[in-house]
Amino acid sequence: MADSDDVIRFAEEDGPAPRPDKTWKVAIIDDDPAVHEGTRYALSDYRLMNQGIELLSAFSAKEGRALMQANPDIAVVLLDVVMESDSAGLDLVTVIRKQLKNDMVRIILRTGQPGQAPERSIIIDYDINDYKAKTELTADRLFTAITAALRSYQQLQKMAETRRGLEIIVDAASTLFDFKSMQKLAEGVLTQLTSLLAADCMGMLVLRDENQQPQGFSILAASGCYAKSVTPAAPGGLDETVRALIQRAFQRRLTEFSDDKSAVYINTSGGSEVIVILQVKKTLSETDRALVEIFCGRLSTAFDNVVLYEQLQNANSSLERRVAQRTRELTMANARLQAQWLRARRANAFQSEVLGMVAHDIRNPLGVILGRTEIVNELLAKPEYKGELLSAQITHIRDSAQRLTGMVTELISSAMTDDDDISLRCEDVDIGSLAKDVVEANRPLSDRKGQIIAVKADAGLIVHCDIDRMRDAFDNLVSNAIKYSVQGGAIDVEITGEGSEVMLRVRDSGPGLLPDDKTRLFGRFQRLSAQPTGGEPSTGLGLAIAKRIVELHAGAISAESAGPGHGSTFSIKLKSANSGMAR
């Protein structure tokens, strides 16, 4: 094989030296060193289209095969027929064409024994491009043969590049027409251009449609150094050179290619204009430029398709929004009707319950009052009546009247808490002080039954609430504890702060709760298994009222019991105003 010194590059006298990658590769495959030297001498000053040549040497068919495998871009091969064997060169032709599948390289056979390899049969049987006898291949004829071969190679190269580019364009069409958004289409265009040019390229797609100002445009997508410029509108920091190139392309409505940056103009039938800015790390050939223009020319329909699709999507979205809005309005109207129907039904049911309770529960105290009144009248008619008997009857009458008053009060409270439009007059309340006030108000009741009621409250616990309503809720729990605790029992009231919450617990020494009681505990007019230990009346509304009041304050109420004979604990959980929560 030839050393690196075998590479020949000569500059033209009238122009700059070509870049190292702009040379024609020519292989000399011959077992005669003198042929190599003579060829180098004859082609020492060869140039074609401002490109020199790079001569690569191999001294056998075996070396030639390795050389061709290592350099698939060799343009011309000067191949000797007779080397290791009489047909070594011809065999290598078969290897190049069929095994290496290199149809581009131009092969010129050179033989010193023309009779041994007749020209006609060789031309017909082997895929070669020229056949020369070494004796006739003078310097001028060698120049002519190399030039013709290189021109042919260049034409084949352009045809191959064009075919490859057209195949990419055809394949890209189906892909690009599938995109449904302008940005995705723009990104796909930049990707396909990189593949089309077979080189690293940076680019930007700029759009100006009929709705924008004449000098306004938006950047759809960008790659490489332009990626930071992607914004809905042209960024103020866009390079002035690029901005000027874009504006010039829009004004001239022409494609402009240059070695630095190129601008391709696309005009769509829908009235939009697109500029493709390209910066490629190679000089674009005429073939490259033609392929880029063909590719971009086919994008007009793709952009129009995206615009139409987006318009269709916007129309569908608008229709869906209107349908959704109308559906929401109908749903809300239906919900309001449903709520009104439920309120009316609940009001009717409550009215029936109240009437039933009034007929059942109020009848008994009224009967007692009437009966005791008759007794009082009889006692007053007797001259010998005793004052203590009259006093006892009056006491019974008063107790019955108080029972009626309590029932009416609870009914009124229940009706008020049942109102869906109820409003609270909230303020900051020291919940510990409020609980102590409630306990003190109920202490006479506990003293009558010999019960001990104790209060333990953390200081400074503030709750934002309606003080009157919350007093009613606390009073129901405390009075229930007194009502169901045994004679002489203990009742503990505890108020503690737990993080962002305040807990009020009332523990009684009553009979406890059965599992069935827990399911009905906070319902209206519910009769539980336990009975008041002092014969006190019960409407079954107290806990329901307390639950409704607590829920109106975004709190929670619950009950726990270890079982029959172990008492019960009722708890109210409220948000603490000490935590700084917004009111």
Sequence and secondary structure as in RCSB ss.txt:
>XXXX:A:sequence
MADSDDVIRFAEEDGPAPRPDKTWKVAIIDDDPAVHEGTRYALSDYRLMNQGIELLSAFSAKEGRALMQANPDIA
VVLLDVVMESDSAGLDLVTVIRKQLKNDMVRIILRTGQPGQAPERSIIIDYDINDYKAKTELTADRLFTAITAAL
RSYQQLQKMAETRRGLEIIVDAASTLFDFKSMQKLAEGVLTQLTSLLAADCMGMLVLRDENQQPQGFSILAASGC
YAKSVTPAAPGGLDETVRALIQRAFQRRLTEFSDDKSAVYINTSGGSEVIVILQVKKTLSETDRALVEIFCGRLS
TAFDNVVLYEQLQNANSSLERRVAQRTRELTMANARLQAQWLRARRANAFQSEVLGMVAHDIRNPLGVILGRTEI
VNELLAKPEYKGELLSAQITHIRDSAQRLTGMVTELISSAMTDDDDISLRCEDVDIGSLAKDVVEANRPLSDRKG
QIIAVKADAGLIVHCDIDRMRDAFDNLVSNAIKYSVQGGAIDVEITGEGSEVMLRVRDSGPGLLPDDKTRLFGRF
QRLSAQPTGGEPSTGLGLAIAKRIVELHAGAISAESAGPGHGSTFSIKLKSANSGMAR
>XXXX:A:secstr
   GGG      TTS    TTSEEEEEEE S HHHHHHHHHHTTT  BTTBEEEEEEESSHHHHHHHHHH TT  
EEEEES SSSTTHHHHHHHIIIIIS   SSEEEEEES GGGS HHHHHHHS  SEEEETTT  HHHHHHHHHHHH
HHHHHHHHHHHHHHHHHHHHHHHHHHTT  SHHHHHHHHHHHHHHHHTS EEEEEEEE TTS TT  EEEEE GG
GGGG  SS  TTS HHHHHHHHHHHHHT  B  SS EEEEEE TTS EEEEEEEESS   HHHHHHHHHHHHTHH
HHHHHHHHHHHHHHHHHHHHHHHHHHHHHHHHHHHHHHHHHHHHHHHHHHHHHHHHHIIIIIHHHHHHHHHHHHH
HHHHHHSTT  HHHHHHHHHHHHHHHHHHHHHHHHHHHHHHHT TT     EEEEHHHHHHHHHHHHHHHHHHTT
 EEEEEE TT EEEE HHHHHHHHHHHHHHHHHHS TT EEEEEEEEETTEEEEEEE  S    HHHHHHTTSTT
   S   TT     S HHHHHHHHHHHTT EEEEEESSTTS EEEEEEEE GGG    
